[in-house]
């Protein structure tokens, strides 16, 4: 699984002009599921998402987690993170998991993260979405469960 974590001052996701998920501050997580990923991959990313110290403390050092700052997480499915761009000019998505399995693991990730006590909002798996965020810092971290 691939996750892009963006520290956000605020964020929301709209579908057809209607807001379906919003957070006041915390993380926007773009989540891509790769063929062969399983619950262990999701659990690894849940732990990293919940505990990665990427928020500033009183000394302006990145020393606090999303939990420490009472933040929320907005999770967006993003199969394009699985793109292979090594050949040609059009990305290949052959590495992306089959939609049914990807949706299952996306839901699992969201449920596990919410189960850790973090407020979780989300978009809709497979929908065309407009994501609005104020990227704070900006701070953007890429996590890949296959590179641990």
N, C-alpha and C positions, 0 to 999 in steps of 0.2 A: 504494500500500500504506500501511496505517496500522499503526503499532506503538506500543504503550504500554509503556515501560520502567519497571519498578519495582525499585528497589534493594532487595535482600533479604538479610537475615542468614541465612535458610534458607528453603527452599521445596520443595514436593512436589506432585505431581498424582496423584490416585487415580481409578480407574475401577472401579465395582462393588466398592468396598472394598479394592482392590488397588493398591498404589503402582506406577505405571508409569514415573515419572521423579522424580528428586530432586536437589537441589543443596545443598551446605553453605553457600555464600554466593555472591553475584553478582547476576544480573539475572533477573527474570521478565519475559518478553516476551510480551504478548498481541498477536497478529498477525492483521490483517484484510486480505484481498485484494479490491481494488476492480476492477470490470469495466474492462478495458483495461490493467491492470497487466502488466508484463513483467519480464524478467530485469534490465533496467536499474534498475527500481524496487527490486527485491530487493537488487541490488548496493549501491545507495545506502544502504538500511537496514542492510545487513550492515556497511558501513564505519562508519556512525554508531553502531551497537550496539557494535562492537568498540572504537571509539576515543573515544566521548563521555566527557568527563572529569566524571564525576558521583560519584566516590568521594573521600572525604576523605584529604588528605595529613597529615603530621605536625603541620601548623599548623591542622588542622580546616577547610581550604579544599577545595572540590570541585575537585580538580586531577589526579585519577588516573582511568584507564579501568579497565574490567573486566579487561583484560589486565594492567595494572599491579599489580592487587591479587590476581592469580592466581585470579580468580573464574570461575564457571561461568555458563551461561545455560540457563534452563528456558523453552522455547518452547511456547506454547499457541495453537492456532488459535482465532480469535474473530471470526466473521463479523458479530456484532452491532456491531462497531466501524464497520461500513459503514452503519449505520442512518441514515435520513433522518427527522428528527423535526419538520420545519418545519410540516407540516400534520397536523391531527387529533391524536388521542391514542394511536394505535397506530403504532409505528415501521414504516417501509417499508424493505425490504432490497433494493430494486430495483438499488441501486448495487453490491451484492456480486457478485463474480465467480461464474460457474458453478462448481459444486463440483469438477468434474474439473480445471479450470484452476487453481482456488484451491488444491487439494491439490498440484498439480504445483509451483506457485510457493512454497507453504509448505515442501515438501520441498527445493526448490532453496535457499531462504533458510537452512534448517537445515544443509544440506550445505556451503554457502559459508562460513557462520559457523564450523562445525567445521573446515573447511579452513584457517581463519586461525589454528588452534592453540588455540582456546577450547573447553573441554569443554562439550558441548551435550547436554542431556536434553530430552525433549518429552512431550507428551501424545499423544493419538491424534486425528488429523483427523476432525472430525465427531462425535466421541463426546461423551456427557454426562460431564463431568468435575467433580471436586471439587478446587479449587486451594487449597492451604494455603500461606500465606506469612507471614513476619514482615517487613513492609515497614520497611526501615531508614531512619530520618530523620523522617518518611517522605519519600522522594524518588520522584516519579513524573513522567516526561517523555513527552510525546506527539510522535511523529514522523509526518510525512505526506510520502511521496515525491512527491506531486502538488503540494506547496507548497514547492518548493525554488527 
